[in-house]
Amino acid sequence: MRSPKLAALELKRFGRGKLPRAALVALLLLPLLYGALYLWSFWDPYKRLDQVPVALVNADKGTTVDGKRLDAGAEIAKKLHASKKSFEWHDVSADEAAKGLEDGSYYLTLTMPADFSAKIASSSGEDPTTGALQVRTNDANNYIVGSISRSVFAEVRSAASANASRGFLDKIFVNFSDLHDKTAEAADGADKLKDGAGKAKEGAKELADGLDTAGEKSGELNTGLKKLNSAAGKLETGSKDVADGTQALADKVNGAADKARPFVKDPKNLADTAELVADSAKVVNNHLATFTEKAPAAAAAAKKAATGADAYYTKHCVTPGGEPHLASCPDLKKVRDDAAEAAELSGDVSALVKNANGDVGKLRTQLTDLEKKARELVDKAPQLAGDLDAAVAKVNALNTGAHKVSTGMAQLHTGLGSATTGSGALSDGVGKLGDGAHRLDGGMYKLVDGTGELAGGLHEGAGKIPDYDQQQRDRRTQVMADPIQLANQSLHKAPNYGTGFAPYFIPLSLWVGAMVAYMLIAPLNRRALAAGASPWRVALAGWLPVAGLGAAQVALLMSVLHWAPGLGLKMAHPALTIAFLMLVTGCFAAIVQWLNAKFGAAGRILVLAVLMLQLTSAGGTYPVQTSPDFFNWIHPYLPMSYIVESLRRLITGGDLAPVWQGSAVLLAFTVGALALTALAARGKQVWTMDRLHPELSL
């Protein structure tokens, strides 16, 4: 018999009697109870927040700001009561709120303290202080309410802060308007100052022009006298320098003449002396050349002799094993030492001559020049006495004339200096008046320019300072008090909690459906086992009934979730979602079948254990990354991880790549579980005492 017929026979058992039929109906409805009821219970909890009772304590006493009454607590309370997305607010006293929070009558309390308005108003005063809304929760009543309240009170706090900022900013804009008016008045005054400064500037210019003319004429006179005085001063200085120079020349010439006269009185003796000097220089020059040439050769010969003496002495008197020592070795040692000393001295002389080669050449040049000059002196010696007296007389006459010129130029310079001083005083006086007039004129220019810039700057500043009316101030304070809006955009937004959690609860209900189905339907068909059918046929015969029931469960569950009042699940890909869930229920049926077929009664416990592992590691509520490392490690190896991710894409939209990947994984799990069930069926075809009398049965 083929597997489909065996599966049909298994299902026919449920048509015999009322109880089997009721069990079959229960199997079909069980996933609906899990999936639909769970999702229905919190489909859209934020929609019914107005049913959650909370306490509102308004202890704010209000305050007065610039003659206006501010009651921020009452204003916030009014907005909270008018809000349809907020809680069910109860206006109570502080004691009633504390008591209700403790006994569970209220889930939380919001208190506005007595100085709430005063602190808000302080933001526009000299000592701004932060106002505080006081929120108290009791997690013993409900933890989730505290989390929900944070988002609600974030909006309340933002609104209160915006109101406080508006008052502060409005005062700033009012001050801007006052500053604009005062700046405009200052600009008008600067315009008047500019006109007066312009008239004063014209008078200052006329005065400066007249003084310039007088200063120009006196300046011309003073300039001429200064030029004459300057020239006279230069002549006086020059003539004095000439006189000083001729005097110094006369003194030197007379002194030299006095010293030279004893020598030039005897011309023959002077000539003989000069000739002797010339001959001596020539002889020294000749011998110096010979010395320079012979010194290196002498040093080389002395070094050679010293080397030979040292070698002879070493050979005959020092070397061990050589010729017998001579009796004359002490004398030979002295000869060797003397030769070494002579070589050292001659080497030093040669080195000195070599190092002083440039100085020797210079000395020879000087000796040659000395010889030449001495021979010239020999030729001129007879005429030196007469020439000396004539030269001395001419120098003295020149010195006398230079002194007379210097005295006359000093007298002329003194007279011109007196005239220049008087003219300079006149020119300076006129010049100072002119400078003062020009400074006055320049200052008036700067004053006019400065007043013009002041007026222009004040007008420009008045134009830049805002002068807003009431409507403009209101619009700007609103924007500045709350300048940033959060543009929250979801790429594929789930409209409510139920839609967001459907990918988690739907596979949970299908697993429970498969688990309960194998409590009523045998995982391995007993007739097929007894007939020795193929293990694959046995496995398919036990899997097909539950897979068929699973398909019916999917159709019923999704119909209720989509069309039932109060739910209305919208799917981005309805057909693909139904087809994928058919694959899911087939996969779950195969896994649960294998666990029951392989492990018997213990398999049912394993089915629950696998369910718990999948629920905790699938990331159906919080992201799996927030779970401990163990759940992150098993996450990729369990089918529900792929099911949850795929259903999210199929229901809310998005890239379908995870769907195809999940389908491949589920198909692999299904085939693998059926193969393992076939192996278990092969083992079950052999009856043992354990099967006849099991240790545990459920």
C-alpha positions as CSV (number, residue, x, y, z in Angstrom):
1,M,0.0,0.0,0.0
2,R,1.4,3.5,-0.9
3,S,2.1,6.2,1.6
4,P,-0.9,8.5,0.7
5,K,-3.4,5.7,1.2
6,L,-1.7,4.8,4.5
7,A,-2.0,8.5,5.5
8,A,-5.7,8.6,4.5
9,L,-6.4,5.5,6.6
10,E,-4.7,7.2,9.6
11,L,-7.0,10.2,9.2
12,K,-10.1,8.0,8.8
13,R,-9.7,6.9,12.4
14,F,-10.9,10.3,13.5
15,G,-14.2,9.9,11.7
16,R,-15.3,7.0,14.0
17,G,-17.2,8.5,16.9
18,K,-17.7,11.9,18.4
19,L,-14.6,12.1,20.5
20,P,-12.2,11.5,17.6
21,R,-14.0,14.2,15.6
22,A,-13.8,16.6,18.5
23,A,-10.1,15.8,18.8
24,L,-9.6,16.6,15.0
25,V,-11.4,19.9,15.4
26,A,-9.2,20.7,18.4
27,L,-6.1,20.0,16.4
28,L,-7.3,22.5,13.8
29,L,-8.2,25.1,16.3
30,L,-5.2,24.8,18.6
31,P,-2.8,27.0,16.5
32,L,-5.6,29.5,16.1
33,L,-5.9,29.7,19.9
34,Y,-2.1,30.2,20.3
35,G,-1.6,32.6,17.4
36,A,-4.8,34.6,17.2
37,L,-5.4,35.0,20.9
38,Y,-1.9,36.0,21.7
39,L,-1.8,38.6,18.9
40,W,-5.3,39.8,19.7
41,S,-4.4,40.4,23.4
42,F,-1.8,43.1,22.6
43,W,-2.6,43.9,18.9
44,D,-2.3,47.7,19.6
45,P,-1.7,48.5,23.3
46,Y,-0.9,52.2,22.7
47,K,-4.3,52.7,21.2
48,R,-5.9,52.0,24.6
49,L,-3.5,54.0,26.8
50,D,-6.4,56.2,27.8
51,Q,-7.7,53.3,29.8
52,V,-4.6,53.2,32.1
53,P,-5.3,55.1,35.3
54,V,-2.5,57.5,36.4
55,A,-2.4,60.2,39.1
56,L,-1.8,63.9,38.2
57,V,-0.7,66.2,41.1
58,N,-0.7,69.9,40.2
59,A,0.9,71.7,43.2
60,D,2.1,74.6,41.1
61,K,1.2,78.0,42.6
62,G,2.0,80.0,39.4
63,T,3.8,83.3,39.2
64,T,3.7,86.8,37.6
65,V,6.1,87.8,34.9
66,D,6.2,91.4,33.6
67,G,2.6,91.9,34.9
68,K,1.3,88.7,33.2
69,R,0.1,85.7,35.1
70,L,2.0,82.4,34.3
71,D,0.4,79.1,35.4
72,A,2.5,76.5,33.6
73,G,1.2,73.6,35.7
74,A,-2.4,74.2,34.9
75,E,-1.6,74.7,31.2
76,I,0.3,71.3,31.0
77,A,-2.6,69.6,33.0
78,K,-5.1,70.9,30.5
79,K,-3.1,69.6,27.5
80,L,-2.7,66.2,29.2
81,H,-6.4,65.8,29.7
82,A,-7.1,66.9,26.1
83,S,-4.6,64.4,24.7
84,K,-6.2,61.2,23.3
85,K,-2.9,59.3,23.1
86,S,-2.1,59.8,26.7
87,F,-3.2,58.0,30.0
88,E,-6.4,58.3,32.0
89,W,-5.4,61.2,34.1
90,H,-6.9,61.6,37.7
91,D,-6.4,65.0,39.4
92,V,-5.5,64.0,43.0
93,S,-3.5,65.3,46.0
94,A,0.0,64.2,46.7
95,D,-1.1,61.9,49.5
96,E,-3.8,60.2,47.3
97,A,-1.3,59.8,44.5
98,A,1.3,58.1,46.8
99,K,-1.4,55.8,48.3
100,G,-2.8,54.9,44.9
101,L,0.6,54.1,43.5
102,E,1.3,51.8,46.4
103,D,-1.9,49.8,46.3
104,G,-2.1,49.6,42.5
105,S,-4.9,52.1,41.9
106,Y,-2.6,54.2,39.8
107,Y,0.2,52.8,37.6
108,L,2.3,56.0,38.0
109,T,2.1,59.6,39.2
110,L,3.1,62.9,37.6
111,T,3.7,65.9,40.0
112,M,4.2,69.5,39.1
113,P,5.9,71.1,42.2
114,A,4.8,74.4,43.8
115,D,7.6,76.5,42.2
116,F,7.3,74.9,38.8
117,S,6.0,78.2,37.1
118,A,8.5,80.3,39.0
119,K,11.5,78.2,37.8
120,I,10.2,78.3,34.2
121,A,9.8,82.1,34.4
122,S,13.4,82.4,35.7
123,S,14.7,81.5,32.3
124,S,14.1,85.1,31.2
125,G,15.5,86.6,34.5
126,E,18.9,87.2,36.0
127,D,19.1,83.8,37.8
128,P,17.7,81.1,35.5
129,T,16.8,77.8,37.2
130,T,15.7,74.5,35.7
131,G,12.1,73.4,36.4
132,A,11.5,69.7,37.1
133,L,8.5,67.4,36.5
134,Q,8.4,64.6,39.1
135,V,7.5,61.1,37.8
136,R,7.1,58.1,40.1
137,T,6.4,54.5,39.0
138,N,5.9,51.2,40.8
139,D,7.3,48.2,38.9
140,A,5.5,46.0,41.3
141,N,2.3,47.0,39.6
142,N,3.6,46.8,36.0
143,Y,7.1,47.2,34.6
144,I,6.0,47.9,31.0
145,V,4.0,51.0,32.0
146,G,7.2,52.6,33.2
147,S,8.8,52.1,29.8
148,I,5.7,53.4,28.0
149,S,5.6,56.5,30.2
150,R,9.1,57.5,29.2
151,S,8.0,58.2,25.7
152,V,4.9,60.0,26.8
153,F,6.7,62.2,29.3
154,A,9.5,63.0,26.8
155,E,6.8,64.8,24.8
156,V,5.5,66.5,27.9
157,R,9.0,67.7,29.0
158,S,9.7,68.9,25.4
159,A,6.5,70.9,25.3
160,A,7.2,72.5,28.8
161,S,10.8,73.4,27.8
162,A,9.5,75.0,24.6
163,N,7.1,77.1,26.5
164,A,9.8,78.3,28.9
165,S,12.1,79.1,26.0
166,R,9.5,81.1,24.2
167,G,9.2,83.5,27.1
168,F,13.0,84.0,27.3
169,L,13.4,84.5,23.6
170,D,10.4,86.8,23.3
171,K,12.1,89.1,25.9
172,I,15.3,89.1,23.8
173,F,13.4,90.1,20.7
174,V,11.7,92.9,22.5
175,N,15.1,94.2,23.7
176,F,16.2,94.0,20.1
177,S,13.4,96.4,19.1
178,D,14.4,98.8,21.9
179,L,18.0,98.7,20.8
180,H,17.0,99.4,17.2
181,D,15.1,102.6,18.2
182,K,18.0,103.9,20.3
183,T,20.5,103.2,17.6
184,A,18.4,105.1,15.1
185,E,18.3,108.1,17.4
186,A,22.1,108.0,17.8
187,A,22.5,107.9,14.0
188,D,20.4,111.1,13.6
189,G,22.7,112.9,16.2
190,A,25.8,111.7,14.3
191,D,24.4,113.2,11.1
192,K,24.1,116.7,12.8
193,L,27.7,116.4,14.2
194,K,28.9,115.6,10.7
195,D,27.4,118.8,9.3
196,G,29.1,121.0,12.0
197,A,32.4,119.3,11.5
198,G,32.2,120.0,7.7
199,K,31.9,123.8,8.3
200,A,34.8,123.9,10.7
201,K,36.9,122.0,8.2
202,E,36.4,124.7,5.6
203,G,37.7,127.5,7.9
204,A,40.7,125.4,8.9
205,K,41.6,124.9,5.3
206,E,41.6,128.7,4.6
207,L,43.9,129.4,7.6
208,A,46.3,126.7,6.5
209,D,46.5,128.0,2.9
210,G,47.4,131.6,4.2
211,L,50.1,130.4,6.5
212,D,51.5,128.2,3.7
213,T,52.1,131.3,1.6
214,A,53.9,133.2,4.4
215,G,55.9,130.2,5.2
216,E,56.9,129.7,1.6
217,K,58.4,133.2,1.3
218,S,60.3,133.1,4.7
219,G,61.4,129.6,3.8
220,E,63.0,130.8,0.5
221,L,65.0,133.4,2.4
222,N,66.1,131.0,5.1
223,T,67.0,128.4,2.5
224,G,69.3,130.8,0.7
225,L,71.1,131.9,3.9
226,K,71.4,128.3,5.0
227,K,73.0,127.4,1.7
228,L,75.5,130.2,2.1
229,N,76.2,129.4,5.7
230,S,76.6,125.7,4.8
231,A,79.0,126.5,2.0
232,A,81.0,128.9,4.3
233,G,81.1,126.2,7.0
234,K,82.4,123.7,4.5
235,L,85.1,126.2,3.3
236,E,86.0,127.0,6.9
237,T,86.4,123.3,7.6
238,G,88.2,122.6,4.4
239,S,90.7,125.6,4.8
240,K,91.3,124.5,8.4
241,D,91.9,121.0,7.3
242,V,94.4,122.3,4.7
243,A,96.2,124.4,7.2
244,D,96.4,121.5,9.6
245,G,97.7,119.3,6.8
246,T,100.4,121.8,5.7
247,Q,101.4,122.3,9.3
248,A,101.8,118.6,9.8
249,L,103.7,118.4,6.5
250,A,106.0,121.3,7.5
251,D,106.7,119.7,10.9
252,K,107.6,116.4,9.4
253,V,109.7,117.9,6.7
254,N,111.6,120.2,9.1
255,G,112.1,117.3,11.5
256,A,113.3,115.0,8.8
257,A,115.6,117.7,7.4
258,D,117.2,118.3,10.8
259,K,117.9,114.5,11.1
260,A,119.2,114.2,7.5
261,R,121.4,117.2,7.4
262,P,124.3,115.6,9.4
263,F,124.4,112.8,6.8
264,V,124.1,114.9,3.6
265,K,126.9,117.4,4.7
266,D,129.5,114.7,3.6
267,P,128.3,113.4,0.3
268,K,131.4,111.1,-0.3
269,N,130.9,109.3,3.0
270,L,127.2,108.8,2.2
271,A,128.0,107.4,-1.2
272,D,130.6,105.0,0.2
273,T,128.2,103.7,2.9
274,A,125.5,103.2,0.4
275,E,127.8,101.3,-1.9
276,L,128.9,99.1,1.0
277,V,125.3,98.3,1.8
278,A,124.7,97.3,-1.9
279,D,127.7,95.0,-2.0
280,S,126.7,93.3,1.3
281,A,123.2,92.7,0.1
282,K,124.5,91.1,-3.1
283,V,126.9,88.8,-1.2
284,V,124.1,87.7,1.3
285,N,121.7,87.1,-1.6
286,N,124.2,84.9,-3.5
287,H,125.1,82.8,-0.3
288,L,121.4,82.4,0.6
289,A,120.6,80.8,-2.8
290,T,123.5,78.3,-2.4
291,F,122.3,77.5,1.2
292,T,118.8,76.8,0.0
293,E,120.0,74.5,-2.8
294,K,122.5,72.5,-0.7
295,A,120.5,72.0,2.6
296,P,118.3,69.1,1.3
297,A,121.4,67.2,-0.2
298,A,123.3,67.7,3.1
299,A,120.4,66.3,5.1
300,A,120.1,63.3,2.8
301,A,123.8,62.5,3.1
302,A,123.8,62.9,6.9
303,K,120.8,60.5,7.1
304,K,122.5,58.0,4.9
305,A,125.7,58.0,7.0
306,A,123.6,57.7,10.2
307,T,121.7,54.7,8.7
308,G,125.0,53.0,7.7
309,A,126.6,53.6,11.1
310,D,123.5,52.2,12.9
311,A,123.5,49.1,10.6
312,Y,127.2,48.4,11.1
313,Y,126.9,48.8,14.9
314,T,123.8,46.5,15.0
315,K,125.5,43.8,12.9
316,H,128.8,43.7,14.9
317,C,127.7,44.6,18.4
318,V,124.0,43.9,18.9
319,T,122.6,41.0,16.7
320,P,122.7,37.6,18.7
321,G,124.4,34.7,16.8
322,G,126.3,37.1,14.5
323,E,129.9,37.9,14.2
324,P,131.9,38.1,17.5
325,H,131.6,41.4,19.2
326,L,134.4,43.9,18.4
327,A,136.5,45.6,21.1
328,S,135.7,48.9,19.5
329,C,131.9,48.6,20.0
330,P,131.7,51.4,22.5
331,D,133.5,53.7,20.1
332,L,131.2,52.5,17.3
333,K,128.1,53.2,19.4
334,K,129.3,56.8,20.0
335,V,130.0,57.2,16.2
336,R,126.4,55.9,15.5
337,D,124.9,58.3,18.0
338,D,126.8,61.3,16.7
339,A,125.9,60.4,13.1
340,A,122.2,60.1,14.1
341,E,122.3,63.5,15.9
342,A,124.0,65.1,12.8
343,A,121.3,63.5,10.6
344,E,118.6,64.8,12.8
345,L,120.0,68.4,12.9
346,S,120.6,68.5,9.1
347,G,117.1,67.1,8.6
348,D,115.7,69.9,10.8
349,V,117.7,72.5,8.8
350,S,116.4,71.0,5.5
351,A,112.8,71.0,6.8
352,L,113.2,74.6,8.0
353,V,114.5,75.7,4.6
354,K,111.7,73.8,2.9
355,N,109.0,75.2,5.1
356,A,110.4,78.7,4.8
357,N,110.9,78.5,1.1
358,G,108.4,81.3,0.5
359,D,110.0,83.5,3.2
360,V,113.5,82.9,1.6
361,G,112.2,83.9,-1.8
362,K,110.7,87.0,-0.3
363,L,114.0,87.8,1.5
364,R,116.0,87.4,-1.7
365,T,113.6,89.8,-3.5
366,Q,114.1,92.3,-0.7
367,L,117.9,92.0,-0.8
368,T,117.8,92.6,-4.5
369,D,115.7,95.7,-4.0
370,L,118.0,96.9,-1.2
371,E,121.0,96.6,-3.5
372,K,119.2,98.6,-6.2
373,K,118.1,101.4,-3.9
374,A,121.6,101.6,-2.3
375,R,123.2,102.1,-5.8
376,E,120.7,104.8,-6.7
377,L,121.6,106.6,-3.4
378,V,125.3,106.4,-4.5
379,D,124.4,108.2,-7.7
380,K,122.3,111.0,-6.0
381,A,124.5,111.6,-2.9
382,P,126.3,114.8,-4.2
383,Q,123.0,116.8,-4.9
384,L,121.1,115.8,-1.7
385,A,122.1,118.8,0.5
386,G,120.8,121.5,-1.9
387,D,117.6,119.7,-2.8
388,L,116.8,119.3,0.9
389,D,117.1,123.0,1.8
390,A,114.9,124.0,-1.2
391,A,112.2,121.6,-0.3
392,V,112.0,122.7,3.3
393,A,111.6,126.4,2.3
394,K,108.7,125.7,-0.1
395,V,106.9,123.6,2.5
396,N,107.1,126.3,5.1
397,A,105.8,129.0,2.7
398,L,102.8,126.8,1.8
399,N,102.0,126.3,5.5
400,T,102.0,130.1,6.2
401,G,99.5,130.8,3.3
402,A,97.2,128.0,4.4
403,H,96.9,129.4,7.9
404,K,95.9,132.9,6.6
405,V,93.1,131.4,4.4
406,S,91.7,129.4,7.3
407,T,91.5,132.5,9.6
408,G,89.5,134.5,6.9
409,M,87.0,131.7,6.3
410,A,86.3,131.4,10.0
411,Q,85.3,135.0,10.2
412,L,83.1,134.8,7.1
413,H,81.3,131.7,8.5
414,T,80.6,133.4,11.8
415,G,78.8,136.3,10.1
416,L,76.7,134.1,7.9
417,G,75.7,132.0,10.9
418,S,74.2,135.0,12.7
419,A,72.1,135.9,9.7
420,T,70.9,132.4,9.2
421,T,69.9,132.1,12.8
422,G,67.6,135.1,12.6
423,S,66.0,134.0,9.4
424,G,65.6,130.5,10.8
425,A,63.7,131.8,13.8
426,L,61.3,133.7,11.6
427,S,60.8,130.7,9.3
428,D,60.3,128.3,12.2
429,G,57.6,130.5,13.7
430,V,55.7,130.7,10.4
431,G,56.3,127.0,9.9
432,K,54.9,126.1,13.3
433,L,51.8,128.2,12.6
434,G,51.4,126.4,9.3
435,D,51.9,123.0,10.8
436,G,49.4,123.7,13.4
437,A,46.9,125.0,10.8
438,H,47.5,121.9,8.7
439,R,47.1,119.6,11.7
440,L,43.9,121.4,12.5
441,D,42.8,120.9,8.8
442,G,43.8,117.2,8.9
443,G,42.1,116.7,12.2
444,M,38.9,118.3,10.8
445,Y,39.2,115.9,7.8
446,K,39.4,113.0,10.2
447,L,36.6,114.4,12.3
448,V,34.4,114.8,9.2
449,D,35.3,111.3,8.0
450,G,34.9,109.9,11.5
451,T,31.5,111.5,12.0
452,G,30.5,110.2,8.6
453,E,31.6,106.7,9.4
454,L,29.8,107.0,12.8
455,A,26.6,108.1,11.2
456,G,26.9,105.4,8.5
457,G,27.7,102.7,11.0
458,L,24.9,103.7,13.2
459,H,22.4,103.7,10.3
460,E,23.8,100.4,9.1
461,G,23.6,98.9,12.6
462,A,20.1,100.2,13.0
463,G,19.2,98.4,9.8
464,K,20.7,95.2,10.9
465,I,19.2,95.2,14.4
466,P,15.8,93.4,14.1
467,D,12.6,95.3,14.9
468,Y,9.9,92.6,15.0
469,D,6.3,93.1,15.5
470,Q,4.2,90.8,17.8
471,Q,3.4,88.3,15.0
472,Q,7.1,88.0,13.8
473,R,8.3,87.6,17.4
474,D,5.8,84.8,18.0
475,R,6.8,82.9,14.9
476,R,10.6,83.2,15.7
477,T,10.3,82.3,19.3
478,Q,8.3,79.2,18.4
479,V,11.1,78.1,15.9
480,M,14.0,78.9,18.3
481,A,12.3,77.3,21.3
482,D,11.9,74.1,19.4
483,P,14.3,74.3,16.4
484,I,14.7,70.6,15.7
485,Q,12.0,68.3,14.6
486,L,12.7,64.5,14.5
487,A,11.8,63.2,11.1
488,N,11.3,59.6,12.0
489,Q,10.8,57.4,8.9
490,S,10.5,53.6,8.9
491,L,11.5,51.8,5.7
492,H,8.9,49.1,6.1
493,K,6.8,50.1,9.1
494,A,4.6,47.7,11.0
495,P,1.4,49.5,11.9
496,N,1.0,48.0,15.4
497,Y,2.4,45.6,17.9
498,G,0.4,42.6,16.6
499,T,1.8,42.9,13.1
500,G,5.3,43.3,14.5
501,F,5.0,40.1,16.7
502,A,3.1,38.0,14.2
503,P,6.3,36.5,12.6
504,Y,7.1,35.2,16.1
505,F,3.7,33.9,17.3
506,I,2.6,32.3,14.0
507,P,5.4,29.7,13.9
508,L,5.0,29.1,17.7
509,S,1.4,28.2,17.1
510,L,2.2,25.9,14.2
511,W,4.9,24.1,16.3
512,V,2.4,23.5,19.1
513,G,-0.1,22.2,16.5
514,A,2.4,19.7,15.2
515,M,3.4,18.7,18.7
516,V,-0.2,18.0,19.8
517,A,-1.0,16.3,16.5
518,Y,1.7,13.6,17.2
519,M,0.1,13.1,20.6
520,L,-2.9,11.8,18.7
521,I,-1.4,10.4,15.5
522,A,1.3,7.8,15.6
523,P,4.6,9.1,14.1
524,L,5.1,5.6,12.4
525,N,2.2,3.8,10.9
526,R,1.9,0.4,12.7
527,R,0.2,-1.3,9.8
528,A,3.1,-0.3,7.5
529,L,5.6,-1.4,10.1
530,A,3.9,-4.8,10.5
531,A,3.7,-5.3,6.8
532,G,7.5,-4.7,6.4
533,A,7.0,-1.6,4.1
534,S,9.9,0.5,2.9
535,P,11.2,2.8,5.7
536,W,10.7,5.8,3.5
537,R,7.1,4.8,2.9
538,V,6.6,4.3,6.6
539,A,8.1,7.8,7.3
540,L,6.0,9.5,4.7
541,A,2.8,7.7,5.9
542,G,3.3,9.1,9.3
543,W,4.3,12.6,8.1
544,L,1.6,13.3,5.5
545,P,-1.4,13.3,7.9
546,V,0.2,15.9,10.2
547,A,1.4,17.9,7.2
548,G,-2.1,18.0,5.8
549,L,-3.6,19.0,9.1
550,G,-0.8,21.7,9.3
551,A,-1.9,23.1,5.9
552,A,-5.5,23.3,7.2
553,Q,-4.2,25.0,10.4
554,V,-2.3,27.6,8.3
555,A,-5.4,28.4,6.2
556,L,-7.7,28.8,9.2
557,L,-5.2,30.8,11.3
558,M,-4.3,33.2,8.5
559,S,-8.0,33.7,7.6
560,V,-8.8,34.7,11.1
561,L,-5.8,37.0,11.5
562,H,-6.6,38.7,8.2
563,W,-10.4,39.0,8.4
564,A,-11.4,38.9,12.1
565,P,-12.6,42.2,13.6
566,G,-10.0,43.8,15.8
567,L,-7.1,42.1,14.0
568,G,-6.8,42.7,10.3
569,L,-3.3,41.5,9.6
570,K,-2.0,43.1,6.4
571,M,0.6,41.1,4.4
572,A,3.0,42.6,1.8
573,H,3.1,39.3,-0.1
574,P,0.0,37.2,0.9
575,A,0.4,34.3,-1.5
576,L,4.1,33.9,-0.7
577,T,3.3,34.1,3.0
578,I,0.7,31.2,2.8
579,A,3.1,29.1,0.7
580,F,6.0,29.7,3.0
581,L,3.9,28.8,6.1
582,M,2.9,25.5,4.3
583,L,6.6,24.7,4.1
584,V,7.0,25.8,7.7
585,T,4.3,23.4,9.0
586,G,5.7,20.6,6.9
587,C,9.2,21.2,8.3
588,F,7.8,21.3,11.9
589,A,5.8,18.1,11.3
590,A,8.9,16.3,10.1
591,I,11.1,17.4,13.0
592,V,8.4,16.5,15.7
593,Q,7.8,13.2,13.9
594,W,11.4,12.2,14.1
595,L,11.8,13.1,17.8
596,N,8.7,11.1,18.7
597,A,9.7,8.2,16.4
598,K,13.3,8.0,17.6
599,F,12.9,8.6,21.3
600,G,9.3,7.6,22.0
601,A,7.8,9.1,25.2
602,A,11.0,11.0,25.9
603,G,10.7,12.5,22.4
604,R,7.7,14.6,23.6
605,I,9.9,16.2,26.2
606,L,12.5,16.9,23.6
607,V,9.9,18.5,21.4
608,L,9.2,21.0,24.2
609,A,12.9,21.5,24.8
610,V,13.6,22.3,21.1
611,L,10.6,24.7,21.2
612,M,12.1,26.6,24.1
613,L,15.5,26.8,22.5
614,Q,13.9,28.2,19.3
615,L,11.8,30.7,21.1
616,T,14.7,32.1,23.1
617,S,17.2,32.2,20.2
618,A,15.0,33.3,17.2
619,G,15.1,37.1,18.0
620,G,11.4,37.3,17.8
621,T,11.1,40.1,20.5
622,Y,14.4,41.7,21.2
623,P,17.3,41.5,18.7
624,V,19.2,38.2,19.3
625,Q,22.4,40.2,19.8
626,T,21.0,41.4,23.1
627,S,20.7,37.8,24.4
628,P,23.6,35.9,26.1
629,D,26.3,34.3,24.0
630,F,24.7,30.8,24.1
631,F,21.6,31.9,22.3
632,N,23.7,33.8,19.7
633,W,25.6,30.6,19.1
634,I,22.6,28.4,18.5
635,H,20.7,31.0,16.6
636,P,21.9,30.0,13.0
637,Y,21.3,26.3,13.6
638,L,17.5,26.3,14.4
639,P,14.8,26.6,11.8
640,M,12.6,29.2,13.7
641,S,15.5,31.8,13.3
642,Y,15.0,31.7,9.5
643,I,11.2,31.5,9.8
644,V,10.9,34.7,11.9
645,E,13.3,36.7,9.6
646,S,11.5,35.5,6.4
647,L,8.0,36.2,7.8
648,R,9.0,39.8,8.7
649,R,9.9,40.4,5.0
650,L,6.8,38.7,3.7
651,I,4.4,40.5,6.1
652,T,5.9,44.1,6.4
653,G,7.9,44.1,3.1
654,G,11.5,44.3,2.1
655,D,14.2,42.3,0.3
656,L,13.1,38.7,-0.2
657,A,16.6,37.2,-0.2
658,P,16.2,36.0,3.4
659,V,12.9,34.3,2.3
660,W,14.6,32.2,-0.3
661,Q,17.4,31.4,2.0
662,G,14.9,30.4,4.8
663,S,13.0,28.2,2.3
664,A,16.2,26.4,1.4
665,V,17.0,25.8,5.1
666,L,13.5,24.6,5.9
667,L,13.5,22.2,2.9
668,A,16.9,20.8,4.1
669,F,15.5,20.4,7.6
670,T,12.4,18.6,6.2
671,V,14.3,16.2,4.1
672,G,16.9,15.6,6.8
673,A,14.2,14.9,9.5
674,L,12.3,12.5,7.1
675,A,15.6,10.7,6.4
676,L,16.2,10.3,10.1
677,T,12.6,9.1,10.6
678,A,13.1,6.5,7.9
679,L,16.2,5.2,9.8
680,A,14.2,5.1,13.0
681,A,11.4,3.2,11.1
682,R,14.0,0.6,9.9
683,G,14.9,0.0,13.5
684,K,11.3,-0.2,14.7
685,Q,10.6,-3.1,12.3
686,V,12.4,-5.4,14.7
687,W,10.3,-5.9,18.0
688,T,12.2,-6.0,21.2
689,M,11.2,-6.4,24.9
690,D,11.7,-2.7,25.4
691,R,9.1,-2.0,22.8
692,L,6.7,-4.5,24.2
693,H,7.2,-3.2,27.8
694,P,8.4,0.4,27.6
695,E,10.0,1.8,30.8
696,L,8.1,5.1,30.3
697,S,4.9,6.0,28.5
698,L,3.0,9.2,28.1
